[in-house]
Amino acid sequence: MMELRYNPLTDEWIIVSAATQRRPVQPSKTECPLCPGGLELPEEYDLVAFENRFPSLKMPPPEIDWYEKGPFRKNKSFGICEVIVYTSEHNSALPKMSLSQVEKLVEVWVDRTLYLSKIKQIRYIYIFENRGKEVGASLSHPHGQLYAFPFIPKRIEVKIEAMSKWYEEKNECPICSIMKYESEERKVYETESFIAIVPFYARFPYEVHIYPKKHYSTILDFSNREKKEFSEILKVVTMKYDKLFEQDFPYMMMFFQAPFNTEDVSPFFHFHVEFNPPKRDKNKLKWMASVETGTWTFINPVLPEEAAKKLRDTEVTL
């Protein structure tokens, strides 16, 4: 079973995929399917991307038995789900990798985005990483994923609507406005081309956003120098996370870029990265319970300025 089902209460598509239930959970390093010689990658490699064996979306998609029955609507689960393995080193991670390896990873993200954006049915390309069992990662080998959607996901629609509204009222994108007024007290790290902050409106205690200082709508807009700086700031932020509590820090890392093969939103959509970590202290988690999940109204127990200071003062060396 693999199909899309429409929710008329929220105007969004839900992916139903029984294949995801069969994804492996790694019991030990010796059985890791992402290590060289493992199930997925039998040959030696450095960094690699491949289609997920247990996808939520597929090209071509399976046939479905019907499309519409009263309020119930289905559609084919067209799309692509890829796994991007950062390194062959099992015990590594984004903060532990060499800067040159992170730079190669950025090039892979750019390459896959460029390739998939040329498929006319693809509307949104979402790059992400789930790190740690606390956010549901089933494999500890350093890797992320990429989903190429045939529709624009609901939260992206909300972002587009909000950014468009701000642009119409202020004649400037909201992220460009934020960077004009952002203060040192929420800054975590900065390069010539990028800034990492704990946002004024952070939902998670140690949430960090990364913004390019120039108004870019997708990762494809970065110059070679900017791709290197992007690699640097990703590494520094994740190193600070690990150093903060002296432990492998779990997080959800999400890239938000403009849609493809649809209406141009580049004048107001500003590429950005969000880190949503579940930690609120060394041994405490911030759970998404009924209020957060049901209403999208988050309760943050840590003042953003305090979180930013802790991360800013956490010294790391590249």
N, C-alpha and C positions, 0 to 999 in steps of 0.2 A: 504493500500500500504506500503510494507516494502521490500526493495531490495538494492543491491549495484549496482552502475553504474560506468563504467570505463571512465576516462578522458584521451584520447590519447595524449593530448597536454602537460600534466604534469606527465603522468604515475602514476596516483593515483586513488584509489577507493573513490567514494562519497557515503555516506549513505543517502538514501531517505526513510524517515519514517514519514508517516502521523500521527502516534500515538503520536509523540512529541507535536503536536498542542493541544492535549487534556490534557496536564499536568496542574495541578491546580496552580492558582496564589492565594496566601493567602491574603484575604481581611482583616482578623483580627485574633488575637490570639485565639479567641473562635472557629474559624473554621480551625485551623491548623491540617492538616492530619497526622503530625508526632508527635503530643503530645499524651500522654497516653489517650486512649479512642477515638482517632481520627480515620479517615477512614483507614489508613494504619496499625495502631498499637492500637487495641482496648484494649489490656491488659497493665498492668504496665511493665516497662522495665528499664534497666540501660543504655545499649548500644546495638545496634542491626544492623544487615545487612540483606537486603532482596532484591529480584529482583524487578526492577523498573516496575511499573504497565503500564508505557507508554514508552517502550524501543525503542532504535534505532537499537538494535541487539537482536536476540532471539534464544533460543535453545529449541526444533528444530525450524528452520526458516520457514516462509511461503513459499509455492511453488511460482515459477515465471513462466511467460508464455513463455519466450524464453531466450536464452543465448547470441546469437550473430547475428547481422544483419549488415554486412559491417563494418564500424568503430564503431558501437554501440554494447557494450557488457554489459551484466548484470550478476549478480551472487546472490546467496541466502544470506540473511542478517544473517548468522550464527554468534552467539556470545552471550555474556551475559552482561547486564547492571544492576548493583546493586546500591542501595542506602545504605549508611552507616550513621546511625544516631548516633552522638557523645554522646548524653546525653538526658535524658527525660526533662531536664530544658529548657523551651522555650527561655528564655531571656539570655541564656549562649552563649558561643562561645569558640573556641579553646584557645584564650588568657585568657579567664575568668574561664576556667575549672581548677580543681585541677590537680596537676602534676600526681597524681595517676590515674585520669581519662584519661589523655592523654596517660599514659603508657598502659592502657587497650585498648585504641584506636589503638596504634601501634601494639599490639598483634593481634587485629582483622585484620588490614591490612596484617600482616604476614600470618595469618591463611587463609584468603581468597585468597591471592596470591598463597600459597602452594596448596590449593585445586584446584583452577582453572588452575594452571600450569600443572596439571596432565591430562587435557583434550587435547588429541593429536591434535585436530584441532585448538587450540588456539595458536596464535603466539605472541601476545603482551598484557600485562596487565598494564593498565594505571589507576593510582590512582590520583584523583584530587578533589579540592574544589573550587567552585565559591562562594565568600563571598560578599554580597552586591548587591543592585539593579544596581549599576554602571557596573557590569560585567554580568548582566542578571540573577542573582539568583531570582527564582520565590517564594521561601519559605525562611523565615528568621530563622526558627528553625535550630540550628547548625547541619549540615550534609555535607557529601561529597559524591562522587560517585566513581565507579570503572567500567571501560569498559574492557571487554576481547575480543580482536579483532581476527578475523580469518586471518588477514594480518598484516604486519608491516606498520603503518601509515607513510606518506611521510616525515614528519619532523624527525621522528625517523630514517628513512633510511638515511637522510642527516647527522644526528649526527653519525650514525654508519660509514658511508663512511668517514667523516672527522676524526673521532677518529682512524679508521683503517689506514688512510693515515699518520697521525701523528706518530702512533706506528711503522709503517714500516720505517719511516724516522729517528725517534729518539730512537726507542726501548724502549719506555715508553708511557704510556697513557697520553693524553693532560691534564687531570685534575690533575694527579700526578705532571706533569711539572708545572702547574699553582700554585699548593700549595708550590712548592719549591721556587718560585720567588715572591709569593704574599707578599705585603707589609702591614704594620700596618695601613696605611692610608685608606685602603679599607676594613679592618676587622670590623665586627659588633659585633660578639660574638664568643667565642671559648670554647670548652670543651677538655678533654683529647683525645677524639676520633673524634670530628667533628669541622668544622669551618664554620661560616656564613660570607659571604662577599657581598659587592656590586661589581660585576665583573668589571674588567677593560673595558670590552666591553658591559656594560649594555645597553639594548635597552630602558628600562623604567626608569623614574627618580629615583624611590626608589626600583628598582629590587634587590632582594637578592637571592643568591644561597647558598645552604647548601651542603657541601661535607664531606663524611667520609674520615678520614685521611688514613685509610687502603684501598687498592684497592679491593673494593667489587663491584660486578656487579649487584646484586639484593638485595632487602630488606631481602631476606631469609638468607643472609650471616651474619647478625648482631648477635653478642652474646647477652646474657641477659643483661649484663652491658651496651653494646652499644645501645641496644633498650631503656634503661632508659635514656642514654645521648641524644639519638635522640629525645626522648620526651621532654627533658629539652630545647634543642636548638630550637625546633619548638615552644614551649610555649614562650620562651624569645623573639624570633624574632617577633611573632605576638603581644606580649605585647608591644614591642617597637613601632610597627606600630600604635597601638591604642593610645599610649601615645604621639606620635610625634605631632599630630594635635588635641589631646584630643577629639577624635571621633572614632566611629567604622570604622575601616580602611578597605576599600574594597580591595580584591585581588583575583588573580587566583593562587592557589597553585597546582603545578604539580610535580609528581614523575616520573623520567626517569630511567628505569632499562633495563637490557638486555632482548632481546626477549626469548621466550621459544619454545621448540619443533621445533627448526630450527638450523642452523649453529651456533656453539659456538663462541660468540664474547667476552667472559669474559676476555681474555688477554688484550683487549684495551678498553672495555666499562666500565666506572666507574659510579656507581649509583650516582644520584644527585637530588636535589630538587630545583625547580625554583619558586620564588614568582614574579608574574608580576602584580603589582598594577597600577591601572589607574590614581592615584593621582599624580599631579605634584606640587600641593600646597594645602593648606587647602580647598580652594573653587574652585580649577581648576582641570580639568581632562586632561589627555593625551590621545587624541583620536587616534585610528588607522585609518588613512584616506588613500587616494589613494596611496601614496608612500609606506607606510608600508604594506598595504594589497596587493597591486598589485605587488610589487617587493621584499618584505621581507627586504627592506632597511629601517632601523629605524632611526629616528632623535630624539636624546635625548636632551632635553633642560636643563638638570641638570648635572653638572660634577659629575661622579661617586664618586670621592674622597670627594666631598662636601656632597653628600647624605649619604655616609658611616659615615662621622663624625657626622652628625645630628643624625643618628640612634644609633651610638656607644655612643654618649653623652646623649642619652635619657635613664635615669635611671629607672629601673623597679626592683621589688622585687618578687621573686618566693614565 
